[in-house]
């Protein structure tokens, strides 16, 4: 029997995109769809638009809330389906996606996650599709997950068991939830196919475009908790010295048994975001990283090795002022 799909759309001040989002969902004609829209009390006409669409919606509201993560959990509390996903109001589903998602879960009663491609539309109108996760690459699922949130759907009872998303996170609640899921359930029963399912729209008002540093800081906070829980205190100190860490996160339930995996996840993060140095805080943090808990070269892939080589060149000076003088000289002669 085809599953009921509970789709939650959190929204705030997105009237310019909301109707296109709603149309992309309901023009698909999937019979057992439960679409819940949680608007945070927008003042841009969103409420009137939702009122017009209300006959097609399972439930909607327009009232002040605690932000995107709180809105997702508010919708989750009302969801009754077997399959769960969320679609932000400035994104859209692509034709036929709900049927493909339903078919995947109907065909495999043990399926935990089904994901397809998301199409990213840039501000200039160009489109591309990021890589897919690979269900066979267990290390990659943890260390370099794609988290194509708009085109990834979950077994709803697993989502409930994990408590939904962390409401203290504003930017990387999907990544944190991904790690929660993998550490709780493992990497079995995941399926990813190169089928376009959703459109992710980059625009000048989107959080992704405006607030990248906040995404990085929240990720660092999640990893800080994971390092602390698994006994990697030196790595936790590096993260704290390089980032402003949000506090009181619920935490991913790792233990010392996960220390090697958490170490490799954290090394990937540090090398990815800080192999190039832009300020004294990061300079000192990465010197500490290389002195107290240097990455295990034997566990790095080619890209990580390249990042590490770049970082070593960046740090190959007596101190911060020497780094600045070298950087200025490089600008003068370039």
N, C-alpha and C positions, 0 to 999 in steps of 0.2 A: 504494500500500500504506500503511495507517495507520502512522504513526511510533511508535516506542517513546518513551514519555515517562518521563524520569528525574526523579523528584520527591524532593528532599532535605528532610528535616525535622530541623533542629537543635533540641535540647531541653535544658533544665536546670531541675530542680525544678518541673516543670509537670504533675505527675500529675493535678491537678484538671481540666486541660483536654486532656491528651494523648489519652485514649481518644476523646473527641468528635472531635478532629482526625483520628485514624486511621479512625474510622467514616466521616467525611465523604469520605475519599479512597476507601476500599475498597467502600463501598456503591454507588459509581457503576458498578462492573462493567466498567471499561475493560480490555480484554483485554491490551494490551501495555503494562502499567504496571510500572515499576521503582521501587519506593518504598524509599528508604534513610533510616533514622532514626539520627541520631548524638546520643546522650545524653552529657552531660558528666560522668557519674558521680553522678547524682542519688541522694539518700538518702531520697526521699519515696515509694518504691514504684514508680517509673517502670520500673526494670529488670524487675520481676516482671510488670508490665503488658506490656512489650515482649516478654517471653518468651512470654506467652499469644498475642500477635499474630504471633509469628515466622513461622508458616506462610504468612502473606500478605506478608511483607516480603522484599525482595531481599537486604537485609543490614541488620544493626543492631549497635550496640555501646553499652555504658554504661561509660565510662571517662573519667578526667580528660583535659581537652583545653585548648586555648588560648582558649576562648570561642566565640562564635557564628560568627565569620568562619572560624576554624580548623575548626569542625565542618562548615561548608558545603564547604570545600575538601577535607576528609577524605572526605565523601560524593561529591564531584565526582570524586575519584581513582578511585572504584569504578563510576562511572556509565558505561553503555554505550549510552544511547539517542541519538536524534536531536534531541530537544527537552528543554530543561532549565528547571526552576523550583525555587524553594524555598518551603516553607510552614512557618512557625514553629508550634511545638506548641500555642500558645494561640490559633491561628487555625484556619480551616476552609475547605474548598472547598464551593461551592454545587452542588446537583444538576445534572448534565449538563455541568459545566464541562470535564472532561477530553475528552469527545467533541468539544465545540466547539473546543477548542484543537487537537486532533488534526486535525479537518477543515480548520482554517485552514492548518496547515502542509502537509497533504497536497495541498490545492488549489493552493498556491503554493510550488513547490520553492525559490524564491529568497527566501522570507520569512525575515527575520532576527529580528523581534520581533512577538509578538502579545499585545495587552493588552485586557482588558475592565474593567468596573467592579469596584471593591472596595466592599463594604458595610461601613461603620464602625459598630460597635455600641458606644455609649457606656456609661459605668458605670451610668446610669439605665435602660438597656435600649433607649433610642431609637436609631434607625438613620438614617444618611444616606449618600449616595455622593459622594465628592469628584469634581471635574471629571476628565475624561479628557484625556490628551495628544491633540494634533491632529497627525497625520502631515504635514499640509500646512503647518503653522506651524513652519518650520525654526528661526526665532529662538526661539520659545517652547520648543521641545524642549531647547535648550541653557540658556536664561536662566531659565525658570520651569517646569522639568519636574515632573510630578506624581509620577512614580516610584511607581505603585501596585504595590508589589513582590509582594503576595500574588496579584495577578491578572495578572501579566506573565510571559510565557514566552519563551525564547530558543532560537535554533539552537545546539545544544550544541557544535559544533565551533568556533563563534565564541567561546563562553565559554572553552573550553580555550585557544584562541589568545591570549586576553587574560590567562590565568593565574588565572582565577577571581576571587575578591574579595580585597581587601587585608586580611590577617590582623591588621594593626596597628590597624584601625578597629573600634570596638565598636558604633557607633551609625549611621553613614551609609555603610556599605559598599555599600549598594544605589545610593545617589546617585553615589558615586565610580565604581562599575562602569558606571553609566549614561553618565557623561561619557567613561570609557575607550572604551565601545562607540561612541558618536557620533563622537568624534574619530578613531577608527580606521576606522570603516566608513561614516560619513556618515548621512544621514537617509533614504536610499532603503530600500525593503523593510521598512517598518514599517507595522503595521496595528492600529488601535484601534477597538473597537466598543462601543456602550453596552449591553453584555450583562453582567449580574452574574455574576461568576465565583468570588469568594472573600469570606469574612467576616474582617474585621480587628477584633479585640476589644480595646477599651481597658479596662483595669482598673487598680486601684490599685497592683498590683505590676509593671506593665509598664514597660519603660524609657521608652517614649514619654510615659507619665504622670509619671514621677518625675524624669527627668534631661534636660529640654529644653535646658538650657545646654550640656550635653556634646554634644548634637547640633549646636548652633550652633558651638561651638568646633571640632569636627572638620570641619565644612563650611568654616570659616574657614581651617583648616590646608590643606585640599585647594586652596582658592583661592589661598592664599599661595604654594604651590608653582607653581600655574599662572601667577600674576602674575610670579614670579621667572623662570620659564622663558621667558616671552614678553616680558621686558624691562620690565614695569610695576613698577619698583622702588618708586616712591612709594606705589602702591596696596598693594604687599606690606607696606610699613612701617606703613601704617594698620591693616591686618589684625593685624599682630604687636603693635601698641600697644593694640588693643582686646580681644585674646583670648589665652587660654592655649592655645598651639598644640601638639598632639601632634607628635612628631618622627619621622623615619625612615620616612615614608610612601613608597610606591613612586613616586608622582607620576603625573599625567596627562601623556602625551607631547605637549604643545603646544610651538609655536615662536613666533618673532616674527611669523610670518605669521598667527597666530591672535590677535594682540594686541588688535584692535578687539573681537572677540567676547569674549575673556576680560575686557576692561575692562567691557563691558556686563553680563556675568554677575556680576562683582564689585560693580559699582554697584547692581545690583538687590538683591544680598545685603545690602550695607551700608544701603541705604535701607529695606529691609523690616524689618531687625532693630534698626536704631538711629535711625530717624526720631524716636522718643521716647527721651529720655535719662534714665537712672536712677542713674548714678553718675559720679564724677569721671573715671574711666578712659575711659569711653565719651565723655564730654563732650570731653576733650582729644583723643581720637582723631578724633572727627568734626569738630572744629575744624581739625585737620590735614588731614583729607579735603577739606574745603571750601576750605582755603587753598592746598594743594599740588596737588590733582588733582580739582577739582570735576567733577561729572557733566556730560556734554554734554546740555544740555536738549533739543536737537533730536532726540535718540535715545530720549527717555523716552516711555512711554505715560501715559495719564491717571492711573492709580494711582500710578505712580512720581513724576509731577509733584506729586501731592498729598502724598506722603511727603516730597519735597524741600521743598515749601512749609512743612510742619510742622517739618522739621529746621531750616530757616532761622529760624523763630520761636523754636525751642528755644535756638538759639545766639546769638540777638540780645541779648546781654548782655556787659558788659566781661570777665567771667571766671566761674570756678566758684562763688565765694562769692556773686556777684550772682545767679547762676542759682539757688542754694539759697534765697536770700532771696526771690526772686520766686516760687519754688515754694511756700514756706511761706505767703507772702501769699495766693497763689491758693487754698490749702487753707483759710485763715482766712475768706476772703470767699465761698467756694463753699457 
